Amino acid sequence: MAGAKKRNAERRERYASDAEYRKQRVLASRQAYRDKTQVATPDLSNAIGKLRNTGTRRAVFIGVRMSRRKTWTTTDLADIVGRHVQVVYRWIKNGHLPGPRFNCAEGENQHREVYVREEMVAMLSVLRDHFSRTAYLRMDHDETISALHSAVALARRELMTNA
């Protein structure tokens, strides 16, 4: 018993003083959790193709012009990427994903923000590449988060320019 206490004390000391060891232990702990929970990696190989069969035609404002086009809600995005809608809302809240920007212009959905096709294609292209490597989208995936925001910003700029 005394040997276990001494060994644990040495591990705690090393964890506190050695940044590389600490990083290694954190990564090992995360991997063990992932293995235990078995979160499935979403298959987004045909995600852009799924856009043909999903979405709803709505009147939306793009800039100051209104046009009827196919749109997707956050719930639709969650269905396409195979995650619970609350996970996608959390990604948006934490800044991992850009939120929907364009407002519906008619009926009961008035003032509801939705994604348009160009935004969805931009996001799904980046997410497809990301989820081919990992099952998660976390705060430390800086490159992916930056790529998502850049791709959607570019799509929005092009939409506003052509509006």
Residue frames as a rotation matrix with the C-alpha (Angstrom) as fourth column:
MET 1
0.563 0.827 0.000 0.00
0.827 -0.563 0.000 0.00
0.000 0.000 -1.000 0.00
ALA 2
0.423 -0.493 -0.760 2.82
0.171 -0.780 0.601 2.39
-0.890 -0.384 -0.246 0.83
GLY 3
-0.621 -0.690 0.372 4.35
0.455 0.070 0.888 1.72
-0.638 0.720 0.271 -2.60
ALA 4
-0.092 0.691 0.717 1.10
0.974 -0.087 0.209 2.73
0.207 0.717 -0.665 -4.37
LYS 5
0.792 0.377 -0.481 0.86
0.515 -0.835 0.195 5.97
-0.328 -0.402 -0.855 -2.37
LYS 6
-0.016 -0.894 -0.448 4.47
0.120 -0.447 0.887 6.82
-0.993 -0.040 0.114 -3.19
ARG 7
-0.656 -0.192 0.730 3.97
0.697 0.218 0.683 6.01
-0.290 0.957 -0.009 -6.88
ASN 8
0.326 0.866 0.379 0.79
0.925 -0.375 0.060 8.16
0.194 0.331 -0.924 -7.01
ALA 9
0.662 -0.167 -0.730 2.56
0.276 -0.852 0.445 11.04
-0.697 -0.496 -0.518 -5.28
GLU 10
-0.462 -0.887 0.001 5.37
0.250 -0.129 0.960 10.83
-0.851 0.444 0.282 -7.86
ARG 11
-0.404 0.401 0.822 2.82
0.913 0.118 0.391 10.83
0.060 0.908 -0.414 -10.69
ARG 12
0.695 0.699 -0.169 1.05
0.715 -0.698 0.051 13.89
-0.082 -0.156 -0.984 -9.26
GLU 13
0.284 -0.696 -0.659 4.36
0.122 -0.656 0.745 15.69
-0.951 -0.293 -0.101 -8.89
ARG 14
-0.702 -0.560 0.440 5.36
0.463 0.110 0.880 14.86
-0.541 0.821 0.182 -12.46
TYR 15
0.016 0.813 0.582 1.90
0.990 -0.095 0.105 15.90
0.141 0.574 -0.807 -13.73
ALA 16
0.779 0.313 -0.544 2.23
0.479 -0.856 0.193 19.25
-0.405 -0.411 -0.817 -11.96
SER 17
0.241 -0.803 -0.545 5.75
-0.143 -0.585 0.798 19.99
-0.960 -0.114 -0.256 -13.17
ASP 18
-0.758 -0.579 0.300 6.05
0.139 0.305 0.942 18.35
-0.637 0.756 -0.151 -16.63
ALA 19
-0.132 0.747 -0.652 3.86
-0.700 -0.536 -0.472 20.00
-0.702 0.394 0.593 -19.30
GLU 20
-0.445 -0.091 -0.891 4.63
-0.824 0.432 0.367 17.33
0.352 0.897 -0.267 -21.91
TYR 21
-0.971 0.107 -0.214 3.68
0.184 0.906 -0.381 14.51
0.153 -0.410 -0.899 -19.52
ARG 22
-0.538 0.811 -0.231 0.50
-0.045 -0.301 -0.953 16.39
-0.842 -0.502 0.198 -18.56
LYS 23
-0.148 0.449 -0.881 -0.47
-0.946 -0.324 -0.006 16.80
-0.288 0.833 0.473 -22.23
GLN 24
-0.721 -0.204 -0.662 0.22
-0.450 0.865 0.223 13.09
0.527 0.459 -0.715 -22.86
ARG 25
-0.919 0.383 -0.093 -1.98
0.319 0.584 -0.746 12.05
-0.231 -0.716 -0.659 -19.90
VAL 26
-0.308 0.836 -0.454 -4.83
-0.430 -0.548 -0.717 14.37
-0.848 -0.026 0.529 -20.94
LEU 27
-0.241 0.175 -0.955 -4.78
-0.962 0.089 0.259 12.97
0.130 0.981 0.147 -24.49
ALA 28
-0.885 -0.107 -0.452 -4.71
-0.084 0.994 -0.071 9.40
0.457 -0.025 -0.889 -23.17
SER 29
-0.756 0.650 -0.081 -7.64
0.169 0.074 -0.983 10.16
-0.633 -0.757 -0.166 -20.87
ARG 30
-0.149 0.699 -0.699 -9.65
-0.783 -0.515 -0.348 11.68
-0.603 0.496 0.625 -23.72
GLN 31
-0.469 -0.083 -0.879 -8.93
-0.753 0.557 0.349 8.70
0.461 0.826 -0.324 -25.95
ALA 32
-0.978 0.127 -0.164 -10.02
0.194 0.841 -0.505 6.27
0.074 -0.526 -0.847 -23.22
TYR 33
-0.453 0.859 -0.238 -13.26
-0.152 -0.338 -0.929 8.22
-0.878 -0.385 0.284 -22.82
ARG 34
-0.140 0.370 -0.918 -13.88
-0.971 -0.234 0.054 8.20
-0.195 0.899 0.392 -26.58
ASP 35
-0.761 -0.200 -0.617 -13.24
-0.378 0.910 0.171 4.46
0.527 0.363 -0.768 -26.74
LYS 36
-0.902 0.427 -0.064 -15.63
0.285 0.478 -0.831 3.91
-0.325 -0.768 -0.553 -23.86
THR 37
-0.212 0.879 -0.427 -18.45
-0.224 -0.469 -0.854 6.10
-0.951 -0.086 0.296 -25.21
GLN 38
-0.573 -0.117 0.811 -17.94
0.623 0.581 0.524 5.05
-0.533 0.805 -0.260 -28.84
VAL 39
0.213 0.576 -0.789 -19.15
-0.210 -0.762 -0.613 8.24
-0.954 0.297 -0.041 -30.53
ALA 40
0.300 -0.026 0.954 -19.66
0.787 0.571 -0.232 7.40
-0.539 0.820 0.192 -34.19
THR 41
-0.704 -0.537 -0.466 -17.86
0.087 -0.715 0.693 9.37
-0.705 0.447 0.550 -36.84
PRO 42
0.368 0.910 -0.191 -20.53
-0.133 -0.152 -0.979 10.86
-0.920 0.386 0.065 -39.10
ASP 43
-0.382 -0.407 0.830 -20.35
0.747 0.393 0.536 9.79
-0.544 0.825 0.154 -42.75
LEU 44
0.289 0.448 -0.846 -20.55
-0.058 -0.874 -0.482 13.05
-0.956 0.188 -0.227 -44.70
SER 45
-0.694 -0.627 0.354 -19.30
0.281 0.217 0.935 11.61
-0.663 0.749 0.026 -47.98
ASN 46
-0.564 0.561 0.606 -22.70
0.724 -0.015 0.689 12.29
0.396 0.828 -0.398 -49.56
ALA 47
-0.346 0.437 -0.830 -23.79
0.701 -0.468 -0.538 15.18
-0.624 -0.768 -0.145 -47.34
ILE 48
-0.725 0.066 -0.685 -23.95
-0.362 -0.883 0.298 17.72
-0.586 0.464 0.664 -50.17
GLY 49
-0.861 0.435 -0.266 -26.02
-0.043 0.458 0.888 15.25
0.508 0.776 -0.375 -52.16
LYS 50
-0.507 0.682 -0.527 -28.46
0.861 0.373 -0.346 15.04
-0.039 -0.629 -0.777 -49.22
LEU 51
-0.748 0.200 -0.632 -29.24
-0.005 -0.955 -0.297 18.72
-0.663 -0.219 0.716 -49.72
ARG 52
-0.858 0.446 -0.254 -31.35
-0.318 -0.074 0.945 17.81
0.403 0.892 0.206 -52.77
ASN 53
-0.294 0.757 -0.584 -33.76
0.419 0.651 0.633 15.78
0.859 -0.058 -0.508 -50.61
THR 54
-0.132 0.215 -0.968 -33.89
0.979 -0.123 -0.161 18.09
-0.154 -0.969 -0.194 -47.60
GLY 55
-0.939 -0.234 -0.253 -34.61
0.233 -0.972 0.035 21.73
-0.254 -0.026 0.967 -46.89
THR 56
0.078 0.997 -0.024 -37.69
0.850 -0.079 -0.521 23.87
-0.521 0.020 -0.853 -47.41
ARG 57
-0.448 -0.148 0.882 -38.44
0.705 -0.664 0.247 26.56
0.550 0.733 0.401 -49.99
ARG 58
0.264 0.468 -0.843 -38.92
0.855 -0.518 -0.020 29.84
-0.446 -0.716 -0.537 -48.18
ALA 59
0.642 -0.091 0.761 -38.88
0.340 -0.856 -0.390 33.50
0.687 0.509 -0.519 -49.00
VAL 60
0.354 -0.610 -0.709 -35.71
0.874 -0.052 0.482 34.92
-0.331 -0.791 0.515 -47.46
PHE 61
0.982 -0.143 -0.119 -34.07
-0.165 -0.967 -0.194 38.32
-0.087 0.211 -0.974 -47.36
ILE 62
0.238 -0.960 0.145 -30.59
0.947 0.263 0.185 38.40
-0.216 0.093 0.972 -48.86
GLY 63
-0.893 -0.418 0.165 -29.38
0.433 -0.899 0.065 41.92
0.121 0.129 0.984 -48.37
VAL 64
-0.660 0.700 -0.273 -32.44
-0.436 -0.652 -0.620 44.06
-0.612 -0.290 0.736 -49.08
ARG 65
-0.370 0.508 -0.778 -33.87
-0.839 0.177 0.515 41.74
0.399 0.843 0.361 -51.74
MET 66
0.001 0.462 0.887 -36.31
-0.643 0.679 -0.353 38.96
-0.766 -0.570 0.298 -51.05
SER 67
-0.298 -0.053 -0.953 -36.07
-0.865 0.438 0.246 35.72
0.404 0.898 -0.176 -53.00
ARG 68
0.743 0.532 0.406 -37.58
-0.635 0.752 0.177 32.25
-0.211 -0.390 0.896 -52.75
ARG 69
-0.060 -0.796 -0.602 -34.94
-0.713 0.456 -0.533 29.61
0.699 0.397 -0.595 -52.26
LYS 70
0.560 0.167 -0.812 -34.32
0.264 0.893 0.365 26.35
0.786 -0.418 0.456 -50.52
THR 71
0.015 -0.509 0.860 -33.27
-0.780 -0.545 -0.309 26.84
0.626 -0.666 -0.405 -46.90
TRP 72
0.054 -0.091 -0.994 -32.18
0.429 0.901 -0.059 24.70
0.902 -0.423 0.088 -43.96
THR 73
0.769 0.221 0.600 -32.69
-0.440 -0.498 0.747 25.21
0.464 -0.838 -0.286 -40.26
THR 74
-0.225 -0.841 0.491 -30.25
-0.961 0.108 -0.256 24.33
0.162 -0.530 -0.833 -37.53
THR 75
0.211 0.399 0.892 -32.30
-0.542 0.808 -0.233 21.17
-0.814 -0.434 0.387 -36.95
ASP 76
0.983 0.122 -0.139 -31.87
-0.179 0.444 -0.878 20.23
-0.045 0.888 0.458 -40.62
LEU 77
0.259 -0.962 -0.082 -28.10
-0.743 -0.144 -0.654 20.76
0.617 0.230 -0.752 -40.31
ALA 78
-0.211 -0.299 0.930 -28.02
-0.897 0.438 -0.063 18.51
-0.389 -0.848 -0.361 -37.23
ASP 79
0.670 0.535 0.514 -29.86
-0.274 0.822 -0.499 15.77
-0.690 0.194 0.698 -39.14
ILE 80
0.889 -0.335 -0.313 -27.44
-0.290 0.119 -0.950 15.98
0.355 0.935 0.009 -42.07
VAL 81
-0.054 -0.993 0.105 -24.29
-0.735 -0.032 -0.677 15.83
0.676 -0.114 -0.728 -39.93
GLY 82
0.183 0.192 -0.964 -25.72
0.194 0.955 0.227 13.10
0.964 -0.228 0.137 -37.71
ARG 83
-0.877 -0.427 -0.222 -25.59
0.317 -0.166 -0.934 14.97
0.362 -0.889 0.281 -34.41
HIS 84
-0.034 0.857 -0.514 -28.27
0.990 -0.042 -0.135 15.91
-0.137 -0.513 -0.847 -31.90
VAL 85
0.408 0.277 0.870 -29.69
0.555 -0.832 0.005 19.37
0.725 0.481 -0.493 -32.50
GLN 86
0.994 -0.045 -0.095 -28.51
0.055 -0.546 0.836 20.52
-0.090 -0.836 -0.541 -29.04
VAL 87
0.205 -0.973 0.111 -24.93
0.715 0.226 0.661 19.61
-0.668 -0.056 0.742 -29.99
VAL 88
-0.163 -0.228 0.960 -25.19
0.914 -0.401 0.060 21.78
0.371 0.887 0.274 -33.11
TYR 89
0.775 0.453 0.441 -26.71
0.241 -0.856 0.457 24.66
0.585 -0.248 -0.772 -31.09
ARG 90
0.784 -0.557 -0.273 -23.79
0.269 -0.092 0.959 24.31
-0.559 -0.826 0.078 -28.64
TRP 91
-0.103 -0.834 0.541 -21.31
0.953 0.074 0.295 24.42
-0.286 0.546 0.787 -31.53
ILE 92
0.169 0.238 0.956 -22.93
0.628 -0.774 0.082 27.66
0.759 0.587 -0.280 -32.72
LYS 93
0.965 0.258 0.050 -23.04
0.115 -0.586 0.802 29.15
0.236 -0.768 -0.595 -29.21
ASN 94
0.579 -0.807 -0.119 -19.37
0.350 0.114 0.930 28.30
-0.737 -0.580 0.348 -28.61
GLY 95
0.436 -0.378 -0.817 -18.32
-0.679 -0.734 -0.022 29.74
-0.591 0.564 -0.577 -31.97
HIS 96
-0.390 -0.575 0.719 -17.41
0.044 0.768 0.639 26.40
-0.920 0.281 -0.274 -33.58
LEU 97
-0.394 0.371 0.841 -19.99
0.916 0.230 0.328 26.88
-0.072 0.900 -0.431 -36.35
PRO 98
-0.983 0.182 0.022 -21.34
-0.177 -0.972 0.152 30.09
0.049 0.146 0.988 -37.85
GLY 99
-0.453 0.888 0.079 -25.01
0.287 0.229 -0.930 30.53
-0.844 -0.398 -0.359 -37.00
PRO 100
-0.104 0.501 0.859 -27.70
0.995 0.055 0.088 31.03
-0.003 0.864 -0.504 -39.61
ARG 101
-0.813 -0.351 -0.465 -27.87
0.369 -0.928 0.056 34.57
-0.451 -0.126 0.884 -40.88
PHE 102
-0.906 0.417 0.080 -30.71
-0.146 -0.483 0.863 35.00
0.398 0.770 0.499 -43.37
ASN 103
-0.691 0.708 0.146 -34.24
-0.279 -0.075 -0.957 35.79
-0.667 -0.702 0.250 -42.17
CYS 104
-0.571 0.652 0.498 -37.38
0.818 0.502 0.281 34.19
-0.067 0.568 -0.820 -43.53
ALA 105
-0.992 0.125 -0.008 -39.75
-0.124 -0.971 0.205 36.74
0.018 0.205 0.979 -44.98
GLU 106
-0.343 0.929 -0.142 -43.16
-0.648 -0.124 0.752 35.17
0.681 0.349 0.644 -44.70
GLY 107
0.321 0.689 -0.649 -45.69
-0.092 0.705 0.703 33.28
0.943 -0.166 0.289 -42.62
GLU 108
0.985 0.172 0.011 -45.14
-0.041 0.171 0.984 31.70
0.167 -0.970 0.176 -39.24
ASN 109
0.436 -0.895 -0.096 -41.41
0.896 0.422 0.136 31.38
-0.081 -0.145 0.986 -39.88
GLN 110
0.619 -0.194 0.761 -40.98
0.173 -0.911 -0.373 35.13
0.766 0.363 -0.531 -40.24
HIS 111
0.530 -0.562 0.635 -37.86
-0.802 -0.576 0.160 36.29
0.276 -0.594 -0.756 -38.40
ARG 112
0.813 -0.315 0.489 -36.54
0.035 0.865 0.500 32.71
-0.581 -0.390 0.715 -38.24
GLU 113
0.185 -0.832 -0.524 -32.92
-0.913 -0.343 0.221 32.54
-0.363 0.437 -0.823 -39.30
VAL 114
0.858 0.134 0.496 -31.98
0.055 0.936 -0.348 29.87
-0.511 0.326 0.796 -41.81
TYR 115
-0.335 -0.942 0.002 -29.04
-0.091 0.034 0.995 28.69
-0.938 0.333 -0.097 -43.88
VAL 116
0.664 0.439 -0.605 -29.10
-0.648 -0.065 -0.759 28.91
-0.373 0.896 0.241 -47.67
ARG 117
0.981 -0.174 0.088 -27.56
0.195 0.882 -0.430 26.37
-0.002 0.439 0.899 -50.04
GLU 118
0.456 -0.865 0.211 -24.26
-0.099 -0.285 -0.953 28.20
0.884 0.414 -0.216 -50.53
GLU 119
0.077 -0.392 0.917 -23.67
-0.966 -0.257 -0.028 28.29
0.247 -0.883 -0.398 -46.76
MET 120
0.733 0.281 0.620 -24.59
-0.481 0.858 0.179 24.64
-0.482 -0.429 0.764 -46.34
VAL 121
0.893 -0.446 -0.056 -22.25
0.228 0.557 -0.799 23.53
0.388 0.701 0.599 -49.15
ALA 122
0.177 -0.865 0.470 -19.41
-0.482 -0.492 -0.725 25.58
0.858 -0.098 -0.504 -47.63
MET 123
0.139 -0.084 0.987 -19.95
-0.985 0.094 0.147 24.12
-0.105 -0.992 -0.069 -44.13
LEU 124
0.857 0.279 0.433 -20.47
-0.281 0.958 -0.062 20.54
-0.432 -0.069 0.899 -45.26
SER 125
0.718 -0.673 -0.178 -17.32
-0.028 0.228 -0.973 20.61
0.696 0.703 0.144 -47.41
VAL 126
-0.161 -0.797 0.582 -15.20
-0.727 -0.303 -0.616 21.61
0.668 -0.523 -0.530 -44.41
LEU 127
0.191 0.308 0.932 -17.02
-0.920 0.387 0.061 19.27
-0.341 -0.869 0.358 -42.00
ARG 128
0.973 0.141 -0.185 -16.67
-0.209 0.876 -0.434 16.33
0.100 0.461 0.882 -44.40
ASP 129
0.240 -0.961 -0.134 -12.89
-0.147 0.100 -0.984 16.76
0.960 0.256 -0.117 -44.41
HIS 130
-0.283 -0.343 0.896 -12.79
-0.886 -0.264 -0.381 17.22
0.367 -0.902 -0.229 -40.63
PHE 131
0.392 0.546 0.740 -14.98
-0.813 0.583 0.000 14.23
-0.432 -0.601 0.672 -39.78
SER 132
0.794 -0.239 -0.559 -12.90
-0.208 0.757 -0.620 12.02
0.571 0.609 0.551 -42.05
ARG 133
-0.250 -0.968 -0.021 -10.13
-0.176 0.067 -0.982 12.47
0.952 -0.242 -0.187 -39.45
THR 134
-0.996 -0.087 -0.029 -12.03
0.021 0.097 -0.995 12.62
0.089 -0.992 -0.094 -36.13
ALA 135
-0.334 0.931 -0.149 -15.51
0.812 0.364 0.456 12.10
0.479 0.031 -0.877 -34.66
TYR 136
0.194 0.355 -0.915 -15.49
0.872 -0.489 -0.004 15.36
-0.448 -0.797 -0.404 -32.70
LEU 137
0.103 -0.207 0.973 -15.57
0.482 -0.845 -0.231 19.09
0.870 0.493 0.013 -33.29
ARG 138
0.447 -0.051 -0.893 -13.85
0.887 -0.102 0.450 20.65
-0.114 -0.993 0.000 -30.29
MET 139
0.956 -0.044 -0.290 -12.51
-0.005 -0.991 0.132 24.03
-0.293 -0.125 -0.948 -29.34
ASP 140
0.125 -0.991 -0.041 -8.92
-0.225 -0.069 0.972 22.88
-0.966 -0.112 -0.232 -29.97
HIS 141
-0.022 -0.077 0.997 -9.71
0.885 0.462 0.055 22.17
-0.464 0.884 0.058 -33.64
ASP 142
-0.033 -0.056 -0.998 -8.68
0.063 -0.997 0.054 25.71
-0.997 -0.061 0.036 -34.55
GLU 143
-0.903 -0.385 -0.193 -7.95
-0.160 -0.116 0.980 25.02
-0.400 0.916 0.043 -38.20
THR 144
-0.638 0.729 0.248 -11.36
0.746 0.506 0.432 23.49
0.190 0.460 -0.867 -38.84
ILE 145
0.185 0.733 -0.654 -13.23
0.812 -0.490 -0.319 26.21
-0.554 -0.472 -0.686 -36.97
SER 146
-0.286 -0.382 -0.879 -11.31
-0.145 -0.889 0.434 28.89
-0.947 0.251 0.199 -38.84
ALA 147
-0.992 -0.089 0.086 -11.94
0.060 0.256 0.965 27.13
-0.108 0.963 -0.249 -42.17
LEU 148
-0.292 0.956 0.035 -15.68
0.954 0.293 -0.060 26.86
-0.067 0.016 -0.998 -41.39
HIS 149
0.284 0.409 -0.867 -16.00
0.463 -0.850 -0.250 30.55
-0.840 -0.331 -0.431 -40.62
SER 150
-0.555 -0.567 -0.609 -13.91
-0.277 -0.564 0.778 31.58
-0.785 0.600 0.156 -43.63
ALA 151
-0.923 0.210 0.324 -15.84
0.386 0.517 0.764 29.35
-0.007 0.830 -0.558 -46.05
VAL 152
0.018 0.993 -0.117 -19.22
0.986 -0.037 -0.161 30.57
-0.164 -0.112 -0.980 -44.83
ALA 153
0.109 -0.041 -0.993 -18.08
0.184 -0.981 0.061 34.21
-0.977 -0.189 -0.099 -44.80
LEU 154
-0.861 -0.453 -0.229 -16.92
-0.163 -0.181 0.970 33.85
-0.481 0.873 0.082 -48.41
ALA 155
-0.645 0.696 0.315 -20.25
0.751 0.500 0.431 32.26
0.143 0.515 -0.846 -49.41
ARG 156
0.251 0.763 -0.596 -22.15
0.824 -0.491 -0.282 35.08
-0.508 -0.420 -0.752 -47.70
ARG 157
-0.293 -0.431 -0.854 -20.02
-0.083 -0.878 0.472 37.76
-0.953 0.209 0.221 -49.38
GLU 158
-0.989 -0.082 0.120 -20.69
0.101 0.206 0.973 36.21
-0.105 0.975 -0.196 -52.78
LEU 159
-0.255 0.966 0.044 -24.43
0.967 0.254 0.037 36.02
0.025 0.051 -0.998 -52.03
MET 160
0.285 0.362 -0.887 -24.55
0.518 -0.837 -0.175 39.67
-0.806 -0.410 -0.426 -50.97
THR 161
-0.622 -0.581 -0.524 -22.55
-0.170 -0.554 0.815 40.73
-0.764 0.596 0.246 -54.02
ASN 162
-0.955 0.260 0.143 -24.91
0.235 0.368 0.899 38.89
0.181 0.893 -0.413 -56.37
ALA 163
-0.328 0.896 -0.300 -28.08
0.833 0.125 -0.540 40.00
-0.446 -0.427 -0.787 -54.54
